[in-house]
Amino acid sequence: MSASAQSIGPLSASLHVGLGGAIGAVLRYQVGKIMDAPAAASSFPWATLTVNVLGSLVMGLLFGWLARGDSANVGAEPVRLLLGVGLLGGFTTFSTFSLEMMVMVERGQPALAMFYAAFSIVAGLAGLYLGLALARMLGQG
């Protein structure tokens, strides 16, 4: 565990994540409000695509900076929790998904990364389908 990870307690860590998550969720909502009205005619989810790509870009910048590990980012753990886990987690979880895939690729595990991507998409869609089916069954009873 790094010195910066040891310097932040569980309550402080949770507060960093919560604050970042609240900000990220509000930003996500605002992007949707701004983009969905003009994009409604096309029925394409432009706001979601924008958030996913932008969140992935910011996640790459953040973790590129954090990976430097020099004295310039000595307080990196609170920043990682606030921005990486909290803000980007509230803004989009796709950025974390993208980061996890890239880590696998950079570790020389591209097949595992592709499996993760395919399984995540298929399992996510299956879960959504099952949830909708259950909600519809319960609503008819």
Secondary structure, DSSP 8 states (H G I E B T S, - for coil): --HHHHTS-HHHHHHHHHHHHHHHHHHHHHHHHHHHHHHTTTT--HHHHHHHHHHHHHHHHHHHHHHH-SGGGTTHHHHIIIIIIIIHHHH-SHHHHHHHHHHHHHTT-HHHHHHHHHHHHHHHHHHHHHHHHHHHHHHH-
